[in-house]
Amino acid sequence: MENKNVVTEAGIVLSVRGSVVDVNFVKGLPHIHEILYADNKNIVLEVMAQLNANKVRTIALTPTQGLARGMLVEASGAPLAAPIGENILSRMFDVFGTPIDGGAMPDGIRWQNVHQTPPSLVERSTKSEIFTTGIKIVDVLAPIERGGKAGLFGGAGVGKTVLLTEMIHNMIGHHKGVSIFCGIGERCREGEELYREMAEAGVLENMVMLFGQMNEPPGSRFRIGHCALTMAEYFRDEEHRDVLLLIDNIFRFIQAGSEVSGLMGQIPSRMGYQPTLGTELSALEERIANTKNGAITSIQAVYVPADDFTDPAAVHTFSHLSASLVLSRKRASEGLYPAVDPLQSNSKMTTANIVGERHFALSHEIKQLFAQYDELKDIIAMLGLEQLSVQDRDIVKRARRLERFFTQPFFTTAQFSSAQGKFVTLEESLDGCERILKGEFNHYPEKSLYMIGSINEAKLDHEKVVEVRHETNAEVS
């Protein structure tokens, strides 16, 4: 979008307040979202508001060190753009589309405006399909929709990033599509580790990474999500490929928007968030859609401040999602990884006409069992397991075994746990749950179901234990 009617002459910096820079233009006013350059293009500004006929307020996408009043500012005549093309695969970029992996700029790329409109309702596909992840508790209790949005909710240190990287590994290995990882407000350590892990796993060739890191100005963190979506839309609409878009962390996008809003002088709304929170989040989220060309499936980590799910950031994000995976600190402390809470996690896909009668009935029965077990926990804590009725003891046995069956060794944590990762098909997961619910494993020790893949592994382990026990008894006698 260029200013074709009026030629914009160079502007002059009027004031610099942190990341907010006011610029005066005598002739021709730059458009909203237009990029401006100062200090020999070392400082990049984006127009956020037109204050009067000559003055614009901008937010800096780079640090403003060295910028002073009276300096000249040059209008680019275009908004922020992201590189698109086949050659961006296996590379790592910043918000300006500059490679940050030490390599040269890829050849044969085009530049696309990052401010795109979401696909219209007519263009969207109405077909509902399940996107299998190979993670038992996710596929059974909160299945992810192909072309949908799933959120990983949790406080600090409950395993959001680990679950996200495991999904990258599983999906690139079993779904032939493109993965785009967008790190918003990430630590540089996490970005470097992820790049190395993906290279070692051999999945980097079908992946693009973008980072707006924690140490960068809020403007940069606020726009990196739009850059990632522009790349995802290229692969969906022009290459007709399915795209997996991973965002870590969507809360940092909201936080960056809040910082930008505060710097711009807007009065904050409830709990200190920007008054435009809902609009800004929708502008990003609504572009993630399933069209006739392909699908953008998004999995987003969502930090929940102080584990408070009534926080406006969490509430607004919930409304956009088709599946919510809530990570529980209590389960993590018990060593039940992935620490997904089976009662708080849900998916709009869990209906009989989408997942099938068997899956729907099993999912409902499992949640009912866990709810009953939750009610019995207080009685067990006060009086002990022996005071329960035979029927209640049976509920506890099956629930505890099901809890342990839902744990799973991950490929991405194999170097720490020395346990080889497992990809479990949906059929194997449902089969295991069904057999545990029928009481087939009530006489098995709980640990035989902990950190396994399919249910047959518990059978094999148990048979080995029984065999060793028989041999020991024979030797003693």
GULO-843087 format. One line per field, with one value per residue (C-alpha): x, y, z; residue in three letters. Coordinates in Angstrom, 1 decimal. Each point is the difference from the previous one (the first is absolute). Layout:
GULO-843087
X [X, ...]
Y [Y, ...]
Z [Z, ...]
residuo [ALA, ...]
//
This chain:
GULO-843087
X [0.0, 2.0, -0.8, -0.6, -2.0, 2.3, 3.7, 1.2, 3.0, 2.4, -1.4, 1.7, 0.1, -2.0, 0.3, 1.4, -1.6, 1.4, -1.4, -2.5, 1.3, -2.1, 1.0, -1.1, -0.5, -0.4, -1.3, -1.9, -0.9, 1.0, -2.8, -0.8, 2.4, 2.5, 3.6, 2.3, 3.8, 2.4, 3.8, 1.0, -2.7, 1.4, -3.2, -3.3, -3.3, -3.6, -2.8, -2.7, -2.0, -0.4, -0.3, -0.7, 0.5, 3.8, 0.9, 0.1, 0.7, 2.1, 1.2, 3.6, 0.7, 3.7, 1.7, -0.1, 3.6, 1.6, -3.4, -0.3, -2.4, 0.5, 1.3, -1.4, -2.4, -0.6, -3.4, 0.3, -3.5, -0.8, -1.0, 2.1, 0.6, 1.0, 2.0, -2.0, 1.1, 1.1, 3.6, -1.0, -0.3, 2.6, 0.9, -0.4, -1.1, -0.7, -2.9, 1.5, 0.6, 3.7, 1.6, 1.3, 1.5, 3.3, -0.9, -0.3, -3.4, -1.8, -0.3, -3.3, -2.2, -2.8, -1.1, -3.6, -1.8, -0.5, -3.4, -2.3, -3.8, -1.3, -1.6, -3.7, -2.7, -0.5, 3.6, 0.1, -0.4, -2.8, 1.5, 0.9, 3.0, 2.1, 3.8, 1.6, 3.1, 1.0, -0.4, -2.5, -1.7, -0.3, -1.4, -2.5, -1.3, 0.7, 0.5, 1.4, -1.9, 1.8, -0.1, -1.0, 1.7, 1.1, 1.4, 2.4, -0.9, 2.2, 2.2, 3.8, 1.8, -2.9, 1.3, -1.7, 3.2, 0.8, -3.4, 0.2, 3.4, -1.3, -2.9, 2.4, 2.0, -3.0, -1.8, 2.9, 0.7, -3.6, -1.6, 1.7, -0.5, 1.9, 0.7, 0.4, 1.2, -0.6, 1.8, -1.6, 1.9, 2.2, 3.3, 2.8, 1.2, -3.3, 0.2, 3.6, -0.9, -3.0, 1.9, 2.7, -2.5, -2.0, 3.2, 1.0, -3.4, 0.3, -3.3, 1.5, -0.4, -3.8, 0.1, 0.3, 0.7, -0.6, 1.0, -1.0, 2.1, -0.5, 2.7, -1.5, -2.3, -3.7, -0.7, 2.1, -1.6, -3.5, 0.6, 1.9, -3.3, -1.3, 3.3, -0.4, -3.7, 1.0, 2.5, -2.7, -2.5, 2.5, 0.5, -3.8, -1.2, 2.8, 1.7, -3.3, 1.7, -1.2, 1.8, 0.5, 0.5, 1.5, -0.1, 1.9, -1.3, -3.2, -0.2, 3.3, -1.8, -2.8, 2.7, 1.8, -3.3, -0.5, 3.4, -0.6, -3.4, 1.5, 2.8, -2.6, -1.8, -3.2, -1.9, 0.2, -3.1, -0.7, 3.1, 2.4, -0.5, -0.5, -3.5, 0.5, 1.0, -2.9, 0.5, 3.7, -0.2, -2.9, 2.0, 2.7, -2.1, -2.6, 2.6, 0.7, -2.6, -0.8, -0.7, -0.5, 3.7, 1.3, 0.0, 1.9, -0.2, 1.3, 1.2, 0.6, 1.7, -1.9, 1.7, -2.7, 1.1, 0.0, -2.0, -3.1, -2.3, -2.3, 2.8, -1.2, 3.0, -1.0, -3.8, 0.4, 2.3, -2.4, -2.7, 2.0, 1.0, -1.6, 2.1, 1.4, 2.7, 0.3, 3.3, -0.2, 2.8, -1.3, 0.3, 3.4, 1.1, -1.2, 2.1, -3.0, 1.4, -1.4, -1.7, -3.3, -3.0, -2.6, -3.0, 0.9, 1.2, -2.6, -0.6, -2.9, 0.9, -1.2, -3.4, -1.4, -0.4, 3.7, 2.1, -2.5, -2.3, 2.7, 2.5, -2.7, -1.3, 3.5, 0.9, -3.2, 0.6, 3.6, -0.9, -2.8, 2.4, 2.6, -2.8, -1.0, 3.6, 0.4, -2.9, 1.4, 3.5, -1.2, -1.4, 3.2, 2.1, -2.0, -1.0, 2.2, -0.8, -1.2, -3.1, -1.4, -2.6, 1.0, -1.5, 1.9, 3.2, -0.5, -0.5, 3.3, 1.9, -1.1, 0.4, 3.6, 0.9, -1.5, 1.9, 3.3, -1.0, -0.4, 3.6, 2.4, 3.7, 0.8, 2.6, 1.1, 0.8, 1.7, 3.5, -1.1, -2.2, 1.9, -3.4, -0.7, -2.9, -3.2, -2.6, -3.3, -2.8, -3.5, -1.2, 2.7, -0.9, -3.8, 0.7, 2.1, -2.5, -2.9, 1.9, 0.9, -3.6, -1.2, 2.3, 2.4, 3.0, -1.3, 2.4, 3.0, 2.4, -0.6, 3.7, -0.4, -2.3, 2.3, 1.9, -0.9, -1.3, -2.8, -1.7, 1.8, 3.2, -1.5, -1.0, 3.6, 1.5, -2.4, 0.7, 3.7, -0.5, -2.2, 2.6, 2.8, -2.1, -0.7, 3.8, 0.9, -2.6, 1.3, 3.5, -1.0, -2.0]
Y [0.0, 3.0, 3.7, 0.7, 3.2, 2.1, -0.1, -0.3, 2.1, -0.8, 0.5, 1.4, -1.7, 2.1, -2.2, -3.4, -1.7, -3.5, -1.9, 2.8, 2.5, 3.0, 1.2, 3.2, 0.0, 3.3, -1.6, -3.3, -2.0, -3.7, -2.6, -2.1, -3.1, 1.7, -0.6, 3.0, -0.1, 2.2, 0.1, -1.6, -2.7, -1.2, 1.0, -1.3, 1.6, -1.0, 2.6, -0.8, 3.3, 3.2, 2.8, 2.9, 1.1, 0.0, -2.2, -3.8, -2.2, -3.0, -3.0, -1.2, -3.6, 0.4, 1.6, 3.8, 0.6, 2.8, 1.5, 3.7, 3.0, 1.7, -3.1, -0.7, -2.9, -1.5, -1.6, -3.4, 0.3, -3.6, -2.0, -2.7, -3.0, -3.7, -2.2, -2.8, -2.8, -3.6, 1.0, 1.4, -3.7, -1.1, 3.6, 2.2, 3.7, 3.1, 2.4, 1.7, -3.3, 0.2, -3.5, -0.4, -3.5, 1.3, -0.8, 2.3, 1.4, -2.8, 0.4, 0.2, 1.5, 2.5, 2.5, 0.1, 2.6, -1.5, 1.7, -2.3, -0.5, -3.3, -2.4, 0.7, -2.4, -1.2, -1.0, -2.0, -3.8, -1.4, -3.5, -1.2, -2.3, -1.2, 0.8, -2.9, 0.9, -3.5, 1.2, -2.2, 2.5, 2.7, -2.3, -1.7, 2.9, 3.2, -0.8, 2.8, 1.1, 0.1, 3.7, 0.9, 1.7, -1.8, 1.7, -1.4, 1.8, 0.0, 2.0, 0.0, -3.3, -2.5, -1.1, 2.1, 0.4, -3.8, -1.0, 2.5, -1.4, -3.6, 1.0, 1.5, -3.3, -2.2, 2.1, 0.5, -3.8, -1.1, 2.9, 1.2, 3.7, 3.1, 1.1, 3.7, 0.7, 3.5, 1.0, 3.1, 1.4, -3.1, -0.3, -0.3, -3.2, -1.7, 1.0, -1.2, -3.3, -0.6, 0.7, -2.5, -2.6, 0.3, -0.3, -3.1, -1.5, 0.6, 1.9, 3.5, -0.3, 0.3, 2.8, 3.7, 1.8, 3.6, 1.7, 3.3, -0.5, 1.2, 2.7, 1.6, 3.0, -0.6, 1.1, -2.9, -2.6, 1.4, -0.5, -3.3, -2.0, 1.8, -0.8, -3.7, 0.0, 1.6, -2.8, -2.6, 1.5, -0.2, -3.8, -0.5, 2.1, -0.2, -3.3, -1.7, -1.7, -0.6, 2.2, -0.5, 3.4, -0.2, 3.2, 0.2, 2.0, 1.7, 1.8, 1.8, 1.3, 1.4, 1.4, 1.7, 1.6, 1.2, 1.6, 1.7, 1.2, 1.4, 1.8, 1.4, 1.6, -2.0, -0.5, -3.6, -2.1, -2.7, -1.4, 2.3, -1.5, 2.2, 1.0, -1.5, -3.5, -1.9, 1.7, -0.5, -3.7, -0.5, 1.6, -2.6, -3.1, 0.4, -0.4, -3.6, -1.9, -3.1, 1.0, -2.0, 0.4, -1.5, 0.4, 2.0, -2.0, 2.0, -1.1, 2.8, 0.0, 2.4, 1.1, 0.5, 2.7, -1.3, -3.1, 2.3, -1.2, 3.0, 2.4, 1.9, -1.3, -3.6, 0.7, 1.7, -2.7, -2.8, 1.5, -0.6, -3.6, -3.3, -2.0, 1.1, -2.1, 1.2, -1.0, -0.7, 0.8, -2.6, -2.8, 1.2, -0.2, -3.6, -0.8, -0.6, 1.4, 1.4, 1.8, 0.5, 0.4, -2.5, 1.8, 3.6, -0.8, -0.2, 0.1, 1.0, -3.0, -2.5, -0.6, -3.3, 1.1, 1.1, -2.4, -3.0, -1.6, -2.2, 2.9, 2.3, -2.6, -0.9, 3.7, 0.6, -3.1, 0.9, 3.6, -1.4, -2.5, 2.8, 2.2, -2.8, -0.6, 3.7, -0.1, -3.1, 1.6, 1.9, -3.2, -1.9, 2.9, 0.0, -3.6, -2.1, -2.3, -2.8, 2.0, 0.1, -2.4, -2.7, 1.9, 3.2, -1.9, -1.3, 3.6, 1.1, -3.0, 0.7, 3.8, -0.4, -2.4, 2.2, 3.0, -1.9, -1.4, 3.7, 0.7, -0.4, 0.2, 2.8, -0.1, 3.5, -0.9, -3.3, 1.5, 0.9, -3.0, -2.7, -1.4, -0.2, 2.1, -1.7, 1.0, -1.6, -0.3, 1.0, -3.6, -1.2, 2.8, -0.8, -3.7, 0.5, 2.3, -2.5, -2.9, 1.9, 1.2, -3.6, -0.8, -2.3, 1.6, 0.3, -2.7, 1.5, 2.3, 3.7, 0.5, -2.5, 2.5, 3.0, 1.6, -2.6, 0.3, -2.5, -2.1, -3.2, 1.3, -0.3, -3.6, -0.8, 1.7, -1.8, -3.4, 0.6, 0.9, -3.1, -2.2, 1.4, -0.5, -3.7, -0.6, 1.6, -2.1, -3.2, 0.8, 0.7, -3.3]
Z [0.0, -1.2, 0.2, -3.7, 0.3, 2.2, 0.0, 3.6, 0.8, 2.8, 3.5, 3.1, 3.4, 2.5, 3.2, 1.1, 3.0, 0.3, -3.0, -1.0, -2.5, -1.2, -3.5, -1.8, -3.8, -1.9, -3.2, -0.3, 3.1, 0.1, 0.2, 3.1, 0.2, -2.4, 0.8, 0.6, 0.1, 2.1, 0.6, -3.4, 0.3, 3.3, 1.8, -1.3, 1.0, -0.7, -0.2, 2.6, 0.1, -2.0, 2.7, -2.3, -3.6, 0.4, 3.0, 0.3, 3.1, -0.7, 1.9, -0.4, -1.2, 0.8, 3.1, -0.1, 1.2, -2.0, -1.0, 0.8, -0.6, -3.3, -1.8, -3.5, -0.5, -3.4, -1.0, -1.8, -1.6, 1.0, 3.1, 1.7, -2.3, 0.5, -2.4, -1.7, -2.3, 0.0, 1.0, 3.4, 1.3, 2.5, 0.9, 3.0, -0.3, 2.0, -0.3, -3.1, -1.8, 0.6, 0.5, 3.6, -0.5, -1.3, -3.7, -3.0, -1.1, -2.0, -3.8, -2.0, 2.8, -0.3, 2.7, 1.2, 2.2, 3.5, 0.4, -1.8, 0.4, 1.3, -2.6, -0.6, 1.2, -3.6, -0.3, 3.2, 0.0, 2.2, 0.2, 3.5, 0.3, 2.9, 0.0, 1.8, 2.1, 1.2, 3.7, 1.7, 2.4, -2.7, -2.7, 2.3, 2.2, -1.9, -3.7, -2.1, -3.2, -3.3, -0.9, 3.6, 2.9, 3.2, 3.1, 2.6, 3.2, 3.1, 2.3, 0.0, -0.1, -0.6, -3.4, -2.7, -2.2, 0.4, -1.1, -2.9, -1.2, 0.3, -2.3, -2.5, 0.0, -0.4, -2.6, -2.3, 0.2, -0.7, -1.9, -3.1, 0.3, 1.0, 3.6, 0.9, 3.6, 1.2, 3.3, 1.5, 2.9, 0.2, 1.8, -2.5, 1.7, -0.8, -3.7, -0.3, 1.7, -2.2, -3.2, 1.0, 1.0, -3.2, -2.0, 1.9, -0.5, -3.7, -0.3, -0.7, -3.8, 0.3, 2.6, 0.3, 3.3, 0.9, 3.2, 1.7, 3.1, 3.5, -0.2, -3.1, 0.1, 0.4, -3.6, -1.3, 2.3, -1.0, -3.7, -0.2, 0.2, -3.1, -1.9, 0.9, -1.2, -3.3, -0.7, 1.1, -2.4, -2.9, 0.5, 0.4, -2.9, -2.5, 0.7, 1.1, 2.9, 3.6, 2.5, 3.7, 1.7, 3.5, 2.1, 3.3, 1.7, -1.0, 3.4, -0.9, -3.1, 2.2, 2.4, -2.9, -1.1, 3.6, 0.0, -3.4, 1.2, 3.2, -1.9, -2.4, 3.0, -0.1, 3.3, 1.0, 0.6, 2.6, 1.7, -1.9, -3.5, -3.1, -0.9, -3.5, 1.3, -1.6, -3.4, -0.2, 0.9, -2.5, -2.8, 0.6, 0.8, -2.7, -2.7, 1.2, -2.0, -2.1, -3.6, -3.2, -0.8, 3.2, 3.8, 2.6, 3.2, 2.9, 3.4, 2.4, 3.4, 2.4, 3.2, 2.7, 2.4, 3.6, -1.3, -0.1, -2.8, 0.4, -1.1, -3.1, -2.1, 0.6, -0.4, -3.3, -1.3, 1.1, -2.2, -3.2, 0.6, -1.2, 2.6, 3.4, 1.8, 3.6, 1.6, 3.7, 2.5, 2.4, -2.7, -0.9, 3.6, 0.1, -3.1, -2.2, -3.3, -2.3, 2.9, -1.8, 2.3, -1.4, 1.6, -1.0, -3.5, -2.7, -3.8, -2.2, -2.1, 2.6, -1.4, -1.3, -3.6, -0.3, 2.1, -0.2, 2.6, 1.6, 0.5, 1.3, 2.5, 1.2, 0.5, 2.0, 2.1, 0.8, 1.1, 2.2, 1.6, 0.7, 1.5, 2.3, 1.0, 0.8, 2.4, 1.7, 0.6, 3.1, 1.6, -0.8, 1.5, 3.2, 0.6, -2.3, -3.0, 2.2, 1.1, -3.5, -1.3, -2.5, -2.8, 0.9, 0.3, -3.5, -1.3, 1.7, -1.5, -3.5, 0.3, 1.3, -2.7, -2.7, 1.4, -0.4, -3.4, -1.2, 0.8, -2.9, -0.7, -2.5, -2.9, 0.9, 3.7, -0.8, 0.8, 3.5, 0.9, -1.9, -1.1, -3.7, -1.2, -1.1, -2.7, 0.8, -2.6, 0.9, -0.4, 2.5, 2.4, -0.1, 0.3, 3.1, 1.7, -0.8, 1.6, 3.1, 0.5, -0.2, 2.9, -2.0, 1.7, 3.6, 1.2, -1.8, 2.1, -0.8, -1.0, -2.9, -1.8, 0.7, -2.9, -2.6, -3.6, -0.9, 2.7, -1.3, 1.5, 3.5, -0.9, -0.9, 3.1, 2.2, -1.5, 0.5, 3.7, 0.5, -1.8, 2.2, 3.1, -0.9, -0.6, 3.4, 1.8, -1.7, 1.1, 3.6, 0.2]
residuo [MET, GLU, ASN, LYS, ASN, VAL, VAL, THR, GLU, ALA, GLY, ILE, VAL, LEU, SER, VAL, ARG, GLY, SER, VAL, VAL, ASP, VAL, ASN, PHE, VAL, LYS, GLY, LEU, PRO, HIS, ILE, HIS, GLU, ILE, LEU, TYR, ALA, ASP, ASN, LYS, ASN, ILE, VAL, LEU, GLU, VAL, MET, ALA, GLN, LEU, ASN, ALA, ASN, LYS, VAL, ARG, THR, ILE, ALA, LEU, THR, PRO, THR, GLN, GLY, LEU, ALA, ARG, GLY, MET, LEU, VAL, GLU, ALA, SER, GLY, ALA, PRO, LEU, ALA, ALA, PRO, ILE, GLY, GLU, ASN, ILE, LEU, SER, ARG, MET, PHE, ASP, VAL, PHE, GLY, THR, PRO, ILE, ASP, GLY, GLY, ALA, MET, PRO, ASP, GLY, ILE, ARG, TRP, GLN, ASN, VAL, HIS, GLN, THR, PRO, PRO, SER, LEU, VAL, GLU, ARG, SER, THR, LYS, SER, GLU, ILE, PHE, THR, THR, GLY, ILE, LYS, ILE, VAL, ASP, VAL, LEU, ALA, PRO, ILE, GLU, ARG, GLY, GLY, LYS, ALA, GLY, LEU, PHE, GLY, GLY, ALA, GLY, VAL, GLY, LYS, THR, VAL, LEU, LEU, THR, GLU, MET, ILE, HIS, ASN, MET, ILE, GLY, HIS, HIS, LYS, GLY, VAL, SER, ILE, PHE, CYS, GLY, ILE, GLY, GLU, ARG, CYS, ARG, GLU, GLY, GLU, GLU, LEU, TYR, ARG, GLU, MET, ALA, GLU, ALA, GLY, VAL, LEU, GLU, ASN, MET, VAL, MET, LEU, PHE, GLY, GLN, MET, ASN, GLU, PRO, PRO, GLY, SER, ARG, PHE, ARG, ILE, GLY, HIS, CYS, ALA, LEU, THR, MET, ALA, GLU, TYR, PHE, ARG, ASP, GLU, GLU, HIS, ARG, ASP, VAL, LEU, LEU, LEU, ILE, ASP, ASN, ILE, PHE, ARG, PHE, ILE, GLN, ALA, GLY, SER, GLU, VAL, SER, GLY, LEU, MET, GLY, GLN, ILE, PRO, SER, ARG, MET, GLY, TYR, GLN, PRO, THR, LEU, GLY, THR, GLU, LEU, SER, ALA, LEU, GLU, GLU, ARG, ILE, ALA, ASN, THR, LYS, ASN, GLY, ALA, ILE, THR, SER, ILE, GLN, ALA, VAL, TYR, VAL, PRO, ALA, ASP, ASP, PHE, THR, ASP, PRO, ALA, ALA, VAL, HIS, THR, PHE, SER, HIS, LEU, SER, ALA, SER, LEU, VAL, LEU, SER, ARG, LYS, ARG, ALA, SER, GLU, GLY, LEU, TYR, PRO, ALA, VAL, ASP, PRO, LEU, GLN, SER, ASN, SER, LYS, MET, THR, THR, ALA, ASN, ILE, VAL, GLY, GLU, ARG, HIS, PHE, ALA, LEU, SER, HIS, GLU, ILE, LYS, GLN, LEU, PHE, ALA, GLN, TYR, ASP, GLU, LEU, LYS, ASP, ILE, ILE, ALA, MET, LEU, GLY, LEU, GLU, GLN, LEU, SER, VAL, GLN, ASP, ARG, ASP, ILE, VAL, LYS, ARG, ALA, ARG, ARG, LEU, GLU, ARG, PHE, PHE, THR, GLN, PRO, PHE, PHE, THR, THR, ALA, GLN, PHE, SER, SER, ALA, GLN, GLY, LYS, PHE, VAL, THR, LEU, GLU, GLU, SER, LEU, ASP, GLY, CYS, GLU, ARG, ILE, LEU, LYS, GLY, GLU, PHE, ASN, HIS, TYR, PRO, GLU, LYS, SER, LEU, TYR, MET, ILE, GLY, SER, ILE, ASN, GLU, ALA, LYS, LEU, ASP, HIS, GLU, LYS, VAL, VAL, GLU, VAL, ARG, HIS, GLU, THR, ASN, ALA, GLU, VAL, SER]
//
